[in-house]
């Protein structure tokens, strides 16, 4: 067990009612854990009590999966910063992709203002500038049904065009993939530390990668966890985690 790859899954904290103790919770979607297990990793849920980031909580993990959700939390961005500091792989999916792009944009702002890149400064900047409209654009047509069921997956699929020689291009060994989509927002920009490597037919950002190829930090807007064809992506994620263990 000690030689197995431990993947920490980062999700959103949900507080449905502050006056009800059982409505303050974290929710982990099974499909993410299943993909990690199938790729020979061990899935773990990362919990930050009260949403407060703690660097030492992350030391036991070999890689991080930033899962989908409805709201990026400051600890998402701090976890990305930790992963870069320690060269641990990151796979961001849907909200996780957006978190990577927002992190990159925040880093640019801090650098441009000669502000030190610390957890505290990253978190404080985001808390002061957390509106989605700063980093993303609201769109239509990529959220096919009001309520998403298993049969909705095929209806939600659309073409994504991959950049030649990118990590994703090499993983899939093709320049066009067809993937399920379920989102209302897209990144405005990838920032200067990431590059755009996947786009929809409307030129919406569908995938980004960290520019320094000594790292494996990849974000995809599509829901890779929903289809077996993406097992190759999760397998690559685990292999990169093994390489850096």
Secondary structure, DSSP 8 states (H G I E B T S, - for coil): -TTSEEEEEE--EEES-TT-GGGEEE---HHHHHHHHHTTEEEEE---GGG---GGGGTT-SEEEE---S---HHHHHHHHHHHHTT-EEEEETHHHHHHHHHHHHHHHHHHTT----HHHHHHHHHHS--HHHHEEE-SSSB--SS--TTHHHHTEEEEEE-TTSHHHHHHTSSEEEEE-B-SEEES---SSEEEEEE-TT--EEEEEES-TTS-EEEESS-GGG-GGGHHHHHHHHHHHHHT-
